[in-house]
C-alpha cells in the first residue's frame, strides 16, 4: 500500500477526510468535526502524512451528492473481497437521487439470499460518497444503517433528490423553449 497522504476539509455536509496512496483514493470518511475525523484516522494510520493540497479533493467529494460534479480525480482503490467489490461496483451505477433496497441489490448481484452480506459490504465501504452506500435502504423504505450516521444518510439522500429534481425541471424548461 505504501504511505498514505490525507487531508480533511469542512464542507456543506460536514467534515470530509480523504486519504490517497500511490495507487489512488483509498479512504473517504465523513464526520461532524475535523478534529474527530483526524484523530480517528491518525490513530488507525499513524504513519499517514497530512497534505493540505488534497483539501480540494475532499471538498470535491462533498459535491457529489449535491450536483455530481465532484467525481474523484483519482482511481478508487477497492480493497475488499470479490463479493464486496461486486456490490460496490453495482452501487456506483445507482443513479444520484434514487435508492435501491438491500434485497434488490442482492438480487442484482445474483445473490438474492445474501441481503446481510450486502449490508456488511456497505458497512465495509471505505470510500464514502464515491461508492454511494447511502443510496441503499430497507425494503420497507426505512433508512437501514449507515456508517456515518442516519442523519447524514437522510441529508445526503435529500440533497441528491432535490438536486435531481432541479436538473429534471431545467431539462424540461430547455425542451419547451421556442427556437429563435
C-alpha positions as CSV (number, residue, x, y, z in Angstrom):
1,X,0.0,0.0,0.0
2,X,2.8,2.4,0.7
3,X,2.4,5.7,2.6
4,X,-0.9,7.4,2.8
5,X,-1.3,11.2,2.5
6,X,-4.5,12.7,3.8
7,X,-6.4,16.0,4.2
8,X,-9.7,17.0,5.8
9,X,-12.0,19.9,4.9
10,X,-15.1,21.4,6.4
11,X,-17.9,21.2,3.8
12,X,-21.6,21.8,3.4
13,X,-22.2,18.1,4.5
14,X,-19.8,18.2,7.4
15,X,-16.1,17.2,7.7
16,X,-14.8,15.1,4.8
17,X,-11.4,13.3,5.1
18,X,-9.7,11.9,2.0
19,X,-6.6,9.6,2.1
20,X,-4.6,8.7,-1.0
21,X,-1.9,6.1,-1.6
22,X,0.3,5.8,-4.6
23,X,-2.4,3.6,-6.3
24,X,-5.3,6.1,-5.8
25,X,-8.1,7.1,-3.5
26,X,-8.2,4.7,-0.6
27,X,-10.4,6.4,2.0
28,X,-13.2,9.0,2.2
29,X,-14.6,9.5,5.7
30,X,-17.4,11.7,6.9
31,X,-17.9,13.2,10.3
32,X,-19.2,16.1,12.3
33,X,-15.9,17.6,13.1
34,X,-12.5,17.9,11.5
35,X,-10.9,17.1,14.9
36,X,-12.8,13.9,15.4
37,X,-12.1,12.6,11.9
38,X,-8.4,13.4,12.1
39,X,-8.0,11.8,15.5
40,X,-9.7,8.6,14.5
41,X,-7.8,8.4,11.2
42,X,-4.4,9.2,12.6
43,X,-4.9,6.6,15.4
44,X,-5.5,4.0,12.7
45,X,-2.8,5.3,10.3
46,X,-0.1,6.9,12.4
47,X,2.4,7.0,9.5
48,X,0.0,8.9,7.3
49,X,1.2,12.4,6.2
50,X,-1.1,15.4,6.2
51,X,-1.1,17.2,2.8
52,X,-3.2,20.4,2.5
53,X,-3.1,20.1,-1.3
54,X,-5.7,17.4,-1.0
55,X,-8.3,19.6,0.6
56,X,-9.7,20.4,-2.8
57,X,-10.3,16.7,-3.3
58,X,-12.2,16.5,0.0
59,X,-14.3,19.5,-1.0
60,X,-14.9,17.9,-4.4
61,X,-16.1,14.7,-2.8
62,X,-18.7,16.6,-0.8
63,X,-20.1,18.0,-4.1
64,X,-21.0,14.5,-5.3
65,X,-24.5,14.3,-3.6
66,X,-25.3,17.9,-4.4
67,X,-24.5,18.2,-8.1
68,X,-22.5,15.2,-9.2
69,X,-19.6,17.4,-10.3
70,X,-17.1,16.3,-7.7
71,X,-16.2,13.0,-9.2
72,X,-12.9,11.8,-7.7
73,X,-10.0,12.8,-9.9
74,X,-8.1,9.6,-8.8
75,X,-8.7,5.9,-9.3
76,X,-10.6,4.3,-6.5
77,X,-8.8,1.5,-4.6
78,X,-11.4,-1.1,-3.9
79,X,-9.8,-3.1,-1.1
80,X,-12.3,-5.8,-0.3
81,X,-13.4,-9.3,-1.0
82,X,-14.6,-10.2,-4.5
83,X,-18.2,-10.1,-3.3
84,X,-17.7,-6.7,-1.7
85,X,-16.2,-5.3,-4.9
86,X,-19.1,-6.7,-6.8
87,X,-21.6,-4.9,-4.5
88,X,-19.5,-1.7,-4.7
89,X,-19.4,-1.8,-8.5
90,X,-23.2,-2.1,-8.6
91,X,-23.6,0.7,-6.1
92,X,-21.7,3.0,-8.3
93,X,-24.3,2.5,-11.0
94,X,-27.3,3.6,-8.8
95,X,-28.3,7.0,-10.2
96,X,-27.9,10.0,-8.0
97,X,-31.2,10.9,-6.4
98,X,-32.5,7.3,-6.4
99,X,-32.4,4.5,-3.9
100,X,-32.3,0.7,-4.1
101,X,-33.2,-1.8,-1.4
102,X,-30.6,-4.1,0.2
103,X,-32.7,-7.0,-1.2
104,X,-32.8,-5.6,-4.7
105,X,-29.1,-5.0,-4.6
106,X,-28.6,-8.6,-3.5
107,X,-30.7,-9.8,-6.4
108,X,-28.8,-7.5,-8.8
109,X,-25.5,-9.2,-7.9
110,X,-27.1,-12.6,-8.3
111,X,-27.1,-13.4,-4.6
112,X,-30.8,-12.9,-3.6
113,X,-30.4,-14.6,-0.2
114,X,-27.3,-12.5,0.7
115,X,-29.1,-9.4,2.0
116,X,-27.0,-9.4,5.2
117,X,-23.8,-9.8,3.2
118,X,-24.8,-6.8,1.0
119,X,-25.4,-4.8,4.2
120,X,-22.0,-5.9,5.5
121,X,-20.3,-4.9,2.2
122,X,-21.9,-1.4,2.6
123,X,-20.6,-1.2,6.1
124,X,-17.1,-2.2,4.9
125,X,-17.0,0.6,2.3
126,X,-14.0,2.8,3.0
127,X,-14.7,5.3,0.1
128,X,-17.9,7.1,1.2
129,X,-19.8,9.1,-1.5
130,X,-17.8,7.7,-4.4
131,X,-19.3,4.3,-3.5
132,X,-22.7,5.6,-2.6
133,X,-23.9,3.2,0.1
134,X,-26.2,6.0,1.4
135,X,-28.5,5.1,-1.6
136,X,-29.3,1.7,-0.2
137,X,-32.4,1.4,2.0
138,X,-34.5,-1.3,3.6
139,X,-37.3,-2.9,1.6
140,X,-39.9,-1.2,3.7
141,X,-38.5,2.2,2.9
142,X,-36.6,2.7,6.1
143,X,-33.1,4.0,6.0
144,X,-31.4,0.9,7.5
145,X,-27.9,1.7,8.7
146,X,-25.1,4.0,7.6
147,X,-21.5,4.0,8.9
148,X,-21.5,7.8,9.2
149,X,-24.9,8.1,10.9
150,X,-28.6,8.0,9.8
151,X,-28.9,11.8,10.0
152,X,-26.2,12.2,7.4
153,X,-27.7,9.5,5.3
154,X,-31.0,11.3,5.2
155,X,-29.3,14.6,4.4
156,X,-27.4,13.0,1.5
157,X,-30.5,11.4,0.1
158,X,-32.4,14.7,0.4
159,X,-29.6,16.7,-1.3
160,X,-29.4,14.2,-4.2
161,X,-33.2,14.1,-4.6
162,X,-33.6,17.8,-4.5
163,X,-30.8,18.4,-7.0
164,X,-32.0,15.7,-9.3
165,X,-35.5,17.3,-9.4
166,X,-33.9,20.7,-10.2
167,X,-31.9,19.1,-13.0
168,X,-35.1,17.5,-14.4
169,X,-37.0,20.7,-14.3
170,X,-34.2,22.6,-16.0
171,X,-34.2,19.9,-18.8
172,X,-38.0,20.3,-19.2
173,X,-37.7,24.1,-19.4
174,X,-35.0,23.7,-22.0
175,X,-37.2,21.4,-24.1
176,X,-40.1,23.9,-24.1
177,X,-38.0,26.9,-25.2
178,X,-39.0,28.2,-28.6
179,X,-36.3,28.4,-31.3
180,X,-35.1,31.8,-32.2
